[in-house]
Amino acid sequence: MQNSPTNSKSAFPAPIYRDTVLSRIFADAQRLFLIPLIDIEYAHILMLAKQGILSRGTAVACLRALDTLSSILSLEDLRTTRYDGSVEDLFFLIERRLADICGVDEAGRGPLAGPVVAAAVVLDPAQPIEGLRDSKLLTELQRVRLAIEIRRKAKTFAVASASHTEIDDINILQASLLAMRRAVLRLSLVPDLIRVDGRQIPAFHEHARRYIAEPVIDGDNLVPVISAASILAKVCRDRLMHRLHRRYPQYGFDENKGYATATHLKALATFGPCAIHRVSFAPVRESGGGHDR
């Protein structure tokens, strides 16, 4: 970093974003923008995208990164700071602001009935939460207790769903991504980075300029903020299935949560599907087909 004495490495903790999508963005940026930051215009990035030098996703992320840098660097820093080959130094500059990392996960992709539920969470580093991990590795009591703590301590959180009819109409993967998108858009702030469990990320369409997202395989077990989202989504969906059990007690939704247990399959064979079953799923389709939706 050139001519930026106020931003010394000793003043900041080790960067936490080196392995994220942002590190790849700035690796490209240091190669492409060897000019003062104040001289970089949106037109430069758009031109590089049009020429195929930058992918559309990277271009969108670079535009967002430029906004972030412009908001945290002084006018003098913008005049003197260059991408001079040191990505790490650049991270030290943005760490003070780039702190709102959102975790996203879903619950209910596998069941034969009910909605798929997604949660988005931004944790508060000043209020750490112990014991966060994949919701499937926790007992029900542990999940409920952690969900209460997450709701109390998080900077912001939101829960959303996609219905069984949407699952049947667009398939379970697309419905899961739709629920994730809805949850993120309900947050009270725009996160600087969205980390999504799995291999797919939701599309934000007209909001794409505002959101940077990356998939994290096994993220619900490896990334605490995704674990928090996993817990909220699971607890919310379980409670919903308990309520639906009162309406359809013959299927045992209070116990199986809509999953294909032996008792659930037996009830399907006996009574056929109810109004919240996913008729696009083979066991439901084979048990008697559709229902009145």
N, C-alpha and C positions, 0 to 999 in steps of 0.2 A: 504494500500500500504506500503510495507516495504522498508526502506533504500532509500527513494526517496524524500529528503527534498526540492528539487527544484520545485516539482510539488504540491504545496499547493492548497487547495480548494479556498482560498481567491484570488488567482491569476486569476481565470477563472470564467466566468458566469455559471449559472446553466446549466447542460447538456441538450441538446435538442434531444438526441437520445434514451432516455430510452424506449419510446414506439414504437420503430422501430424494424425491424427484427434483428438489431445488438444487441439490449438488450437481445434478446432470445439467440443469438449466444454466447454472453459472459456469460450469465447465465449457459449455458452448459459448456463453457470453464473453468469457475472457479471451476466447480465440477470435471472436467476431468484432468485439467492440473495443479496440485499442485506441480509444479516443476519450476525452473528458466526458463524464456522465452528463454534464449540462448540455452537451452537443448531441446527445442521443435523442432522437425523436421517434414517435410512434411510427412515422413513415418508414424509418430505417428497418424496423422489425417487420412491418408488413411487407416491405419490398423483399426481404430475405425469405419470408414465407412464400410469397408469390413465385420466387425463383426456385423454390424447393430446397433451399439451403437449411431452412428451419421447418420442422413439421408444424402442422396447425396447432397441435397441443403445446409444443414448446414455445411457439410464437405467443399464444395466449398467456402462458405462464410468464414469459419474459415481459409482456406488457404489464402484468400484475406486479412483477418484481420491480419494474421501473417505477411504478406508482409508489410501491413501498419504500424504495430507496429515496425517491424524491421527497417523501414526507418525513424522513428521519435524518437526512443529511442537511447540513447548513448550506447556504449558497456558496460559501467559500469551499466547502468540501466537494460540492458538485463541480466546481471549477477545476479543482486540483486532483480529485480522486480518479484513478484510472483502473481498469481491469488490466493489471500488469502481470498476470500469471499467477497471482496468489488468491485462489478461491477462499482459502481459510481466512485470510484477512477480511474478505468481504463478509463472511459469516459473522465475524466479530462486530461488524458495523450494524448488521440487521438484527442481531439477537435480542436487542433491547425491545424491539417492537414485534418481531415475528415469534410470538409466544402462544398465540391462540390456536393450538392444535386440536382438531376435532376427530374423535373416534366414532366410527359408524359400524354397526353390526345389525343383523336381523335374527329373528327367532321364528320358526314355524315353516321352513321350506318343505320339510318332509311329511307333515301330517296329511291326512285324507280330508280333513275338515277344518273350517275356520280360516281366518285371515293370516297373512304373513305380517309380522310386526317388526319395525325397525326403530332403532334409537340412535340419536346423535348426541354426543357429550363433549363439552369442553371443560376439562378439569382446571382447578385453581391451584397452581404450584404452591401457594402460600397455605393451602389446607390439604396436605397429603392424606391419602386414604390407604390404609394397610389391607392386604389380603385380596387385592384385585387379581383375578385370573379368569380363564374361560368359565362361563356360567355353567357349562356341562360338568365341570369338575367340582362344583360346589353343591352342598346340600340345599334343600329348599329354604331352610331357616337361614343359612348363611347368605343366600341370595337376597332374601327379604331384608335382612339387616343391612347388607351392603347397599341395596337399592335406596333405603332410607338415608343412609349417609351420603351417597352420591347426589341425591336430590338436594340435600341440605348444603353440601360443600361445593358443588360444581359451579363454575362461572355461569354456565347455561346448559340446558339440555332440552331435548324435544323427542317425542315419540309419535310415530305415524304408522299407518297400515295400508295394505292393499287387500281388498276383499276377496272372498272366494270366487265371486263372479269375474273380477279382474284377473285372477289367477287363471281361470278357465279361458278367458278371452285372449290373454297375451302370453301365457305360460308362466311358470313359477319363477324362472330366472328374471324375466322382465318385470314381473310383479314385485319381486324382492328389491330390484334396483329402483323401481318406482316408489316403494315405501321408504327406501333410504333417501331418495331425493326429497320427498315430502318432509322427512324429519329434519334434514339439513336446512331446508328453506324456512322451517318454523323456528330456528334458533334466533335468539335475540341479538346476535352479532354475526358478522361474516368472518368465519375462521380463516386464518392465514394458510392453513394446510389441512386437508381432509384425508385421513388414513382409514381405509375401508378394509374390513376383513375379507380375505378371499382373493380371487383372480380378476374380478370384474369391478368396475366403478360405475356409479350412476352418471347419466348424462344430464347436464344442467341447461342445455339448449340456450334459451335467450339469456341465461345467467352465466354462461360459460366464462365470460371475461372476469367474473368476480371470484371464481372458485378454482383452486388447484387441488386435485385429488390424486391419490396413488393407492394401488392395491397392496395389501400386505398378507402374504400367505401365512396361515396360522397366527394371524394378528391378534385374535381373541385370547390367545395364550401368551403371546410375546410382548404385546404393547398394552400397558395398563389402561390408557384412555379407550382403546378398543374393547378391552375387558369390561370396562365400566358400561359401555354401550351394550355389550352382550348381556350383561346382568339386567339392565333396565328393560331391554326388549323381552327377555325371557320372563321376568316377573310380571310385566304388563300383560303379555299374552296368556300366561298361566291364569291370571286373575280373570281375564276375559273368558277363557274356556270354562272356568268354574261357574261364571254367570250363565253361559250358554247351556251348561249341564242342567240347570233348573228348567230350561225350556225343553230340552231333549234328553231326559234322564236315562232313556233306554240304551244310549251309546257309551255311557261311562266317561264323558268328557272331563269330569273332575279328576279322574285318575289317569287316563291315557292322553289327555290334551289333544286329542284328534289323531294321534299316531296309530299305526296299523298293528295294534296288539291283537292277540288271539280273541279276547272278549269283544273288541271293537269289530273285528271281521265277522265274528259270529252274529253280532247285532245287525250288521249290514246285511248278512244273508237272511236274517229273520224279518227285519223291518224295511229293508231297502234304505236308500239314502234319504237324509232329511234336507231341509232347505239350505244348510250351511256346508254340505259336503261338496268337495271339488270333483265335479263330474268328469273332468279331463284326466283324472288319475285312474289308472287301470282297475284297481280293486273296487272303486266306486262304480265305474262304468260297467264292470262285469257283474256287479251285484243287482243291477236293475236299471241302470242308465240314469236318466235325468230326473229332475225334480222341478217343481214350480219355483222360479226364482223371483 
